[in-house]
Amino acid sequence: MHFYKFNIKDYAVNTTHLTNDEDLAYRRLLDLYYTEEQAIANDYQKLSRRLRIAAEVIEVVLNEFFVLTENGWICGRVEEEIQSYHRLCGKRKELGVKGAQKRYSKRTARVKQEPSKGLAIATIPLTTNHYITPISPQGDEELELDCEESSAPEHPVLTRLRDLFRMKPGTDFDASTHRAWQKNKKSAAALPESDWALLAWAYRQTEGDAARYRRRDPATLLNNLLAEVLRAREWAKAAGVNPTATRPRPAEPEGWQDIITSTDPSYNCTTWFELPESLRAFVRERVAQIEAENAAATAAA
């Protein structure tokens, strides 16, 4: 969750006896709880370093306002707010799917009524709209997900996220992950293959710091992607392993931007990783053709 309701009066009444440090610890613990949407780990030293507050202060606040369970420290009020938030997201997502299906049905009916003009369709579309996400409505409908309406192939980074979190193929992400993806799409798409190899190694660990402190959901990972890569690198170094040694980044064909723009000058080239597989196959084929032509010219000379 990136926001939550805060009742100033109730909070002031219930915390008048706290010192300044205890009040700050309580607020930061609440922010951590709502952000990660899970119980707070029962590790005072780890929390002290993360919240920048003394461990003994955190212990006092946890024992007064939270309940210790086998999963960590929980708060009934916070759990109710998180569950309410997820119910709201699910309801709005359902409304979004119904709206998308309704619009799709109308377009399908309209297309059937229009006569075909027999125009040829390009087999390799050189456009920039491969991964454009529909614009969400304004106001309270910002959580409505219209992504199901798009017929474009899924971005490779989203597939990687499912692999990291062991999600079944085709499982839809929640609203917070969709927001985090729209916010961090460029940086995630530009992440080198070696960094993805580091993350894949970290998220396969079952013990140690990598298993205890890695991100617990795709949205949090996307919002802290670069920091998570740095932590994974530190964990791998401490473990004495090099996850990137067996997974080198695939080489990019030299001059691939020129090949694409020579075919379609309006195409806006970004990075090789962001290109759809159809365009990458087209570039490889063209590179092989150019190399064959150069070899033939050299032999003739």
C-alpha positions in Angstrom: 0.0 0.0 0.0 1.3 3.5 -0.8 -1.2 5.3 1.4 -3.5 4.6 4.4 -6.0 6.5 6.6 -4.6 8.3 9.6 -6.9 9.5 12.4 -5.0 12.3 14.0 -7.2 12.6 17.1 -7.3 8.9 17.9 -3.6 8.7 17.5 -2.9 11.7 19.8 -5.2 10.2 22.5 -3.5 6.8 22.4 0.1 8.0 22.3 0.2 11.0 24.7 2.3 8.9 27.1 5.0 8.1 24.6 8.4 9.8 24.5 9.5 11.5 21.2 11.6 8.5 20.3 8.8 6.0 21.0 6.3 8.1 19.0 8.7 8.2 16.0 9.3 4.4 16.3 5.5 3.8 16.3 4.9 5.9 13.2 7.8 4.3 11.3 6.6 0.8 12.3 3.2 1.6 11.0 4.6 2.9 7.7 6.7 -0.3 7.4 3.7 -2.5 8.1 1.5 -0.8 5.5 4.2 -0.6 2.9 5.1 -4.3 3.0 1.6 -5.5 3.9 2.9 -8.2 6.2 3.7 -8.9 9.8 6.8 -7.1 11.2 9.8 -9.4 11.6 10.7 -10.2 15.2 14.3 -8.9 14.9 14.9 -5.8 17.1 18.5 -5.3 15.7 17.3 -5.5 12.1 14.4 -3.2 12.8 16.7 -0.8 14.6 19.1 -0.5 11.6 16.2 -0.2 9.2 14.2 2.4 11.1 17.2 4.2 12.5 15.9 3.9 16.1 17.3 2.2 19.1 16.4 -1.4 19.5 15.2 -1.0 23.1 12.7 1.7 22.0 11.4 -0.5 19.2 10.9 -3.4 21.7 8.9 -1.2 24.0 6.6 0.0 21.2 6.1 -3.5 19.7 5.1 -5.0 23.1 2.6 -2.2 23.7 0.9 -1.8 20.3 1.5 -5.1 18.5 0.9 -8.8 19.1 3.7 -11.4 18.5 2.7 -14.4 16.4 4.7 -17.1 14.7 4.8 -14.9 11.6 6.0 -11.8 13.4 4.4 -8.8 15.1 0.9 -7.9 13.9 -1.7 -5.3 14.6 -5.5 -6.0 14.3 -6.4 -2.6 13.0 -3.7 -2.6 10.4 -4.7 -6.1 9.2 -8.3 -4.9 8.8 -7.2 -1.9 6.7 -5.0 -4.1 4.4 -7.7 -6.6 3.9 -10.2 -3.8 3.1 -7.7 -2.3 0.6 -7.3 -5.7 -1.2 -11.1 -6.1 -1.3 -11.4 -2.7 -2.9 -8.7 -3.5 -5.4 -10.4 -6.8 -6.3 -13.8 -5.1 -6.8 -12.3 -2.3 -9.0 -10.4 -4.9 -11.0 -13.5 -6.9 -11.6 -15.3 -3.7 -12.7 -12.4 -2.9 -15.0 -12.5 -6.4 -16.6 -16.3 -6.1 -17.2 -15.9 -2.7 -18.7 -13.1 -4.0 -21.0 -15.2 -7.0 -22.1 -18.1 -4.7 -22.8 -16.0 -2.3 -24.9 -14.4 -5.3 -26.7 -17.8 -6.7 -27.6 -18.9 -3.4 -29.0 -15.8 -3.0 -31.1 -16.2 -6.6 -32.3 -19.7 -6.0 -33.4 -18.8 -2.8 -35.2 -15.9 -4.5 -37.0 -18.2 -7.3 -38.2 -20.6 -4.7 -39.7 -17.9 -2.9 -41.6 -17.0 -4.4 -45.1 -13.5 -5.7 -45.5 -11.3 -3.6 -47.9 -8.8 -6.4 -48.5 -5.8 -4.5 -47.2 -2.6 -6.4 -46.5 -1.3 -6.6 -43.0 2.5 -6.2 -42.3 4.0 -9.3 -40.7 6.6 -7.4 -38.8 5.1 -4.2 -37.4 7.8 -1.5 -36.9 5.8 0.6 -34.4 6.4 1.8 -30.9 3.1 0.6 -29.4 4.1 -3.0 -28.5 3.9 -2.4 -24.8 1.6 0.7 -24.4 -0.7 0.3 -21.5 -4.2 1.8 -21.6 -4.6 5.0 -19.7 -6.4 4.5 -16.4 -9.5 6.7 -15.6 -9.1 9.7 -13.2 -10.3 10.0 -9.6 -11.3 6.9 -7.6 -11.1 4.7 -10.7 -7.3 5.0 -10.8 -7.0 1.4 -9.5 -9.1 0.0 -12.3 -7.0 -2.4 -14.4 -7.7 -2.3 -18.2 -4.6 -4.2 -19.1 -6.6 -7.3 -19.9 -8.0 -5.4 -22.9 -4.7 -5.1 -24.6 -3.7 -7.9 -27.0 0.0 -6.9 -27.0 2.5 -9.5 -25.8 3.6 -9.3 -22.2 6.8 -7.4 -21.4 9.7 -9.8 -20.7 10.3 -8.1 -17.3 6.9 -9.1 -16.1 7.6 -12.7 -17.0 10.9 -12.4 -15.0 9.0 -11.1 -12.0 6.6 -14.1 -12.1 9.7 -16.4 -12.2 11.3 -14.6 -9.2 8.2 -14.9 -7.1 7.2 -18.4 -8.4 3.9 -17.2 -9.7 2.0 -19.4 -12.2 2.2 -18.2 -15.9 -0.7 -15.9 -16.7 -1.4 -15.0 -13.1 -2.4 -11.3 -13.0 -0.5 -8.9 -10.8 -2.3 -6.8 -8.2 -3.0 -3.0 -8.5 0.1 -2.0 -6.5 2.3 -4.0 -8.8 0.8 -2.4 -11.9 1.4 1.0 -10.5 5.0 0.1 -9.6 5.5 -1.3 -13.1 4.3 1.9 -14.8 6.5 4.0 -12.5 9.7 1.9 -12.9 9.3 0.4 -16.4 12.2 2.1 -18.0 14.7 1.3 -15.3 13.5 -2.3 -15.1 13.8 -2.8 -18.8 17.3 -1.4 -18.9 18.6 -3.7 -16.2 21.5 -5.8 -17.5 21.2 -9.6 -17.8 23.9 -10.0 -15.2 21.8 -8.1 -12.6 18.8 -10.3 -13.4 21.0 -13.3 -12.8 21.9 -11.9 -9.4 18.3 -11.4 -8.5 17.4 -14.9 -9.7 20.1 -16.4 -7.5 19.0 -14.4 -4.4 15.3 -15.3 -4.8 16.2 -19.0 -5.0 17.9 -19.0 -1.6 16.2 -20.8 1.3 18.5 -19.7 4.1 20.8 -16.8 5.0 20.3 -13.0 4.6 19.0 -13.4 1.0 16.1 -15.6 2.2 15.3 -13.4 5.2 15.5 -9.9 3.9 14.7 -10.0 0.2 11.5 -8.2 -1.1 8.3 -10.1 -0.5 6.2 -8.9 -3.4 6.8 -7.7 -7.0 5.6 -4.1 -6.3 8.2 -3.6 -3.5 10.9 -5.1 -5.7 10.1 -2.8 -8.6 10.1 0.3 -6.3 13.5 -0.7 -4.9 15.0 -2.5 -7.9 18.5 -1.0 -8.0 18.9 -1.3 -4.2 17.8 -4.9 -4.3 20.4 -5.6 -7.0 23.1 -4.1 -4.8 22.0 -6.2 -1.8 22.0 -9.3 -4.0 25.5 -8.5 -5.1 26.6 -8.2 -1.4 24.9 -11.5 -0.5 26.5 -13.3 -3.4 29.9 -11.9 -2.4 29.5 -13.0 1.2 28.4 -16.5 0.0 31.5 -16.7 -2.3 29.4 -17.3 -5.4 29.2 -15.6 -8.8 25.7 -16.1 -10.2 26.6 -14.1 -13.4 29.5 -16.3 -14.4 27.3 -18.8 -16.2 24.8 -16.3 -17.6 26.6 -13.7 -19.7 24.5 -10.9 -21.2 23.6 -11.8 -24.8 25.5 -9.8 -27.3 23.7 -7.1 -29.2 24.1 -7.1 -33.0 26.3 -4.2 -34.0 24.4 -1.4 -35.7 20.9 -2.8 -34.9 19.5 0.7 -34.5 20.5 1.7 -38.0 19.0 -1.5 -39.4 15.6 -0.7 -37.9 15.5 3.0 -38.6 16.6 2.4 -42.2 13.4 0.3 -42.6 11.2 2.6 -40.7 12.7 6.1 -39.9 9.8 6.9 -37.5 10.7 4.0 -35.2 11.9 5.2 -31.8 14.8 2.9 -30.8 15.3 2.3 -27.1 17.4 -0.7 -25.9 17.9 -4.1 -27.4 16.3 -5.8 -24.4 13.0 -3.9 -24.9 12.6 -4.9 -28.5 10.0 -7.6 -29.2 11.3 -11.0 -30.4 9.9 -10.4 -33.9 12.1 -7.3 -34.4 15.1 -9.0 -32.9 14.7 -11.9 -35.3 14.3 -9.4 -38.1 17.6 -7.7 -37.1 19.5 -10.9 -36.8 18.3 -12.0 -40.3 19.4 -8.7 -41.8 22.8 -8.8 -40.0 23.4 -12.3 -41.5 22.4 -11.0 -44.9 24.8 -8.0 -44.7 27.7 -10.3 -43.6 27.0 -12.6 -46.5 27.0 -9.7 -48.9 30.3 -8.4 -47.5 31.9 -11.8 -47.7 30.9 -12.2 -51.3 32.2 -8.7 -52.2 35.5 -9.5 -50.5 35.8 -12.8 -52.4 35.1 -11.1 -55.7 37.8 -8.5 -55.1 
